Amino acid sequence: MRDTWECNDDRDALYSDRAFTVFGLDEIKDINRGFRCILYVIASPGRRRDDALIIDRVITTDVQRTARGFKLMLEGSGDVYDRHGRPDPDRTRFLRDRLSLYRRDHDNLVIQFAVCYRDRLPRREEPAPPITPDMLARVRHRLLDEGFGGFRWHTAMTAADLPQPPHAPALLSVVGVDAKGRIYDVVKPDVSDFHRQHAKDLRALAAVIVEAPAFHFTADFCLERGLTPVIIWRPLTRAVA
């Protein structure tokens, strides 16, 4: 039987039907994903949850993903995500400042998630079919001939498809491609600082992106939309005329 938290926040404390189940930061996988949830991030002095301080409160339809974003923020390795699934550095800074103030006034804070399950979510549709090699080849030619986002791009499915370093300065990004060959921008880690560092070594930059703690958001984003993540790169040249 899991521990529960008696909510002391005015937004939910008045409702007797809102029971909150407590999970540790390393127990995200145990949270049921089948519900729209109210998710609190709480900081308790010692283990006295009656005095728990509120770090943040959100309503989410993907509670595990939202919780992972909070964990990245708490560990200092990434940003929380906004309602569109994109990094929100401003809110991340705000929440870290709030936690710093809490820690200034309280010793031994224990940070946990408190989850209230609300409406059950509808069953997910069958996953979309993956892109075929023939369609991927068409996409490769279209990116080179027509471009994407105003530039012509090369594609890379593995590090071996990227140029051998050192090479001329280049940019690298990630897009999602569906089974019909449509190309979409996707959520991806912010590695702008590494772009400058590895502009002449895209293989190292690709490793940084794929190994970033926030890359699982890219994988989840693509999986939920039936997209195949594809690495694209281009030399530092002008936009397509």
C-alpha positions as CSV (number, residue, x, y, z in Angstrom):
1,M,0.0,0.0,0.0
2,R,1.5,3.3,-1.0
3,D,1.7,6.4,1.2
4,T,-0.8,9.2,0.6
5,W,-0.6,12.9,1.0
6,E,-3.3,15.1,2.4
7,C,-3.2,18.0,0.1
8,N,-2.8,21.4,1.8
9,D,-3.1,23.5,-1.3
10,D,-6.3,25.5,-1.7
11,R,-6.7,24.4,-5.3
12,D,-7.5,20.9,-4.2
13,A,-7.7,20.7,-0.4
14,L,-11.4,21.5,-0.4
15,Y,-12.4,18.5,-2.5
16,S,-12.8,15.3,-0.5
17,D,-12.6,13.1,-3.6
18,R,-9.0,14.1,-4.4
19,A,-6.7,11.5,-2.9
20,F,-3.0,11.9,-3.7
21,T,-0.6,8.9,-3.9
22,V,3.0,9.6,-3.2
23,F,5.9,8.5,-5.5
24,G,9.7,8.9,-5.1
25,L,11.7,10.6,-7.9
26,D,13.0,7.1,-8.9
27,E,9.5,5.6,-9.0
28,I,8.1,7.4,-12.1
29,K,7.6,4.1,-13.9
30,D,5.1,3.0,-11.2
31,I,2.7,6.0,-11.9
32,N,-0.3,4.9,-13.9
33,R,-0.3,6.6,-17.3
34,G,-3.9,5.7,-18.1
35,F,-5.5,8.8,-16.4
36,R,-5.6,12.6,-16.6
37,C,-3.8,13.5,-13.4
38,I,-3.2,16.3,-11.0
39,L,0.5,16.2,-10.2
40,Y,2.2,18.0,-7.4
41,V,5.9,18.2,-6.7
42,I,6.3,18.5,-3.0
43,A,9.2,19.1,-0.6
44,S,8.7,17.8,2.9
45,P,10.9,18.7,5.9
46,G,12.2,15.4,6.9
47,R,9.3,13.1,6.1
48,R,6.6,15.3,7.7
49,R,4.2,15.6,4.7
50,D,1.7,17.6,6.8
51,D,4.2,20.5,6.4
52,A,4.9,19.8,2.7
53,L,5.9,22.8,0.6
54,I,4.6,23.0,-3.0
55,I,7.2,23.3,-5.7
56,D,4.7,23.1,-8.6
57,R,1.3,21.7,-9.6
58,V,0.2,20.7,-13.0
59,I,-2.7,18.9,-14.7
60,T,-1.4,16.4,-17.3
61,T,-2.5,13.7,-19.6
62,D,1.0,12.1,-19.7
63,V,2.0,12.0,-16.1
64,Q,5.2,10.0,-16.5
65,R,6.6,12.3,-19.1
66,T,5.7,15.4,-17.1
67,A,7.3,13.9,-14.0
68,R,10.5,13.0,-15.9
69,G,10.7,16.7,-16.9
70,F,10.5,17.7,-13.3
71,K,13.2,15.2,-12.4
72,L,15.5,16.7,-15.0
73,M,14.9,20.1,-13.6
74,L,15.6,19.0,-10.0
75,E,18.8,17.2,-11.1
76,G,19.9,20.3,-13.0
77,S,20.3,18.3,-16.2
78,G,17.3,19.7,-18.2
79,D,14.2,21.9,-18.3
80,V,10.6,21.3,-17.4
81,Y,8.3,21.2,-20.5
82,D,5.4,23.4,-21.3
83,R,2.0,22.1,-22.3
84,H,3.2,21.7,-25.9
85,G,6.0,19.4,-24.9
86,R,8.8,22.0,-25.5
87,P,11.5,23.0,-23.0
88,D,10.5,25.9,-20.8
89,P,13.8,27.4,-19.4
90,D,12.1,30.4,-17.8
91,R,9.8,28.2,-15.7
92,T,12.7,26.0,-14.9
93,R,14.7,28.9,-13.5
94,F,11.7,30.0,-11.5
95,L,11.2,26.6,-10.0
96,R,14.8,26.2,-9.1
97,D,14.8,29.6,-7.4
98,R,11.8,28.6,-5.5
99,L,13.4,25.3,-4.3
100,S,16.6,27.3,-3.3
101,L,14.5,29.5,-1.1
102,Y,12.8,26.4,0.5
103,R,16.2,24.8,1.1
104,R,17.5,28.0,2.7
105,D,14.8,27.9,5.3
106,H,14.5,24.1,5.8
107,D,17.0,21.3,6.2
108,N,16.7,17.8,4.9
109,L,13.9,18.4,2.4
110,V,12.5,15.2,0.8
111,I,11.2,15.8,-2.7
112,Q,8.4,13.6,-4.0
113,F,5.6,13.4,-6.5
114,A,1.9,13.4,-5.3
115,V,-0.5,12.2,-7.9
116,C,-4.3,12.3,-8.0
117,Y,-5.9,10.2,-10.8
118,R,-8.9,11.8,-12.4
119,D,-10.5,10.9,-15.7
120,R,-9.5,7.7,-17.4
121,L,-7.9,8.4,-20.8
122,P,-9.3,6.7,-23.9
123,R,-7.5,3.7,-25.3
124,R,-4.6,4.7,-27.5
125,E,-4.9,3.9,-31.2
126,E,-2.7,1.2,-32.8
127,P,0.8,2.6,-33.6
128,A,1.2,4.1,-37.0
129,P,3.2,1.9,-39.5
130,P,6.9,2.8,-39.6
131,I,8.4,4.5,-42.7
132,T,9.7,2.1,-45.4
133,P,13.2,2.2,-46.8
134,D,11.9,3.3,-50.2
135,M,9.9,6.2,-48.6
136,L,13.0,7.2,-46.5
137,A,15.0,7.3,-49.8
138,R,12.4,9.7,-51.3
139,V,12.6,11.9,-48.2
140,R,16.4,11.9,-48.5
141,H,16.1,13.2,-52.1
142,R,13.5,15.7,-51.2
143,L,15.5,17.2,-48.3
144,L,18.4,17.6,-50.8
145,D,16.4,19.0,-53.7
146,E,13.6,21.0,-52.0
147,G,15.0,21.6,-48.6
148,F,13.3,21.9,-45.2
149,G,13.0,25.1,-43.2
150,G,14.6,27.1,-46.0
151,F,17.8,24.9,-46.3
152,R,18.9,21.8,-48.1
153,W,19.8,18.9,-45.8
154,H,21.6,15.6,-45.8
155,T,20.2,12.7,-43.7
156,A,22.0,10.3,-41.4
157,M,20.5,7.2,-39.8
158,T,23.8,6.3,-38.1
159,A,26.9,8.1,-37.1
160,A,28.7,6.5,-40.0
161,D,26.4,8.5,-42.3
162,L,27.9,11.7,-41.0
163,P,31.0,13.3,-42.5
164,Q,34.4,12.2,-41.2
165,P,35.8,14.8,-38.7
166,P,37.3,17.2,-38.9
167,H,35.2,18.7,-41.6
168,A,33.9,22.2,-42.7
169,P,31.6,23.8,-40.1
170,A,28.1,22.3,-40.2
171,L,24.8,22.2,-38.4
172,L,22.9,19.1,-37.1
173,S,19.3,18.7,-36.2
174,V,16.6,16.0,-35.7
175,V,13.2,15.8,-37.5
176,G,10.4,13.3,-37.5
177,V,9.2,11.5,-40.6
178,D,5.9,9.6,-40.9
179,A,5.1,6.6,-43.2
180,K,3.8,9.0,-45.9
181,G,7.1,10.8,-46.0
182,R,5.9,14.0,-44.3
183,I,8.6,15.8,-42.4
184,Y,7.9,17.4,-39.0
185,D,9.9,19.5,-36.5
186,V,10.1,17.6,-33.2
187,V,11.0,18.3,-29.6
188,K,14.7,17.9,-29.1
189,P,17.4,18.7,-26.4
190,D,18.8,22.2,-26.4
191,V,22.5,21.6,-27.4
192,S,23.2,25.1,-28.8
193,D,26.4,25.4,-26.8
194,F,27.6,22.0,-28.1
195,H,26.9,23.1,-31.7
196,R,29.6,25.7,-31.4
197,Q,32.0,23.3,-29.8
198,H,31.4,20.4,-32.3
199,A,30.7,22.3,-35.5
200,K,33.5,20.4,-37.1
201,D,32.7,17.0,-35.6
202,L,29.0,16.1,-36.2
203,R,29.6,12.6,-35.0
204,A,30.4,13.9,-31.6
205,L,27.5,16.3,-31.7
206,A,25.1,13.5,-32.6
207,A,26.3,11.4,-29.7
208,V,25.7,14.4,-27.3
209,I,22.1,14.8,-28.6
210,V,21.2,11.1,-28.4
211,E,22.8,10.7,-25.0
212,A,21.2,13.8,-23.5
213,P,18.8,13.1,-20.6
214,A,16.1,15.0,-22.4
215,F,16.4,13.0,-25.6
216,H,13.7,10.5,-24.3
217,F,11.2,13.4,-24.8
218,T,12.2,13.3,-28.5
219,A,11.6,9.5,-28.6
220,D,8.3,9.8,-26.8
221,F,7.2,12.7,-29.0
222,C,7.9,10.7,-32.2
223,L,6.4,7.4,-30.8
224,E,3.1,9.1,-29.9
225,R,2.8,10.6,-33.4
226,G,4.0,7.7,-35.4
227,L,7.2,9.4,-36.5
228,T,10.6,8.0,-37.2
229,P,13.4,10.3,-35.8
230,V,15.9,11.2,-38.5
231,I,19.2,13.1,-38.0
232,I,19.7,15.8,-40.7
233,W,22.8,18.0,-41.3
234,R,24.0,20.7,-43.6
235,P,27.1,22.8,-44.2
236,L,26.9,26.4,-43.0
237,T,25.5,27.9,-46.2
238,R,22.8,30.3,-47.2
239,A,19.2,29.4,-47.3
240,V,17.6,27.9,-50.4
241,A,16.6,30.6,-52.8
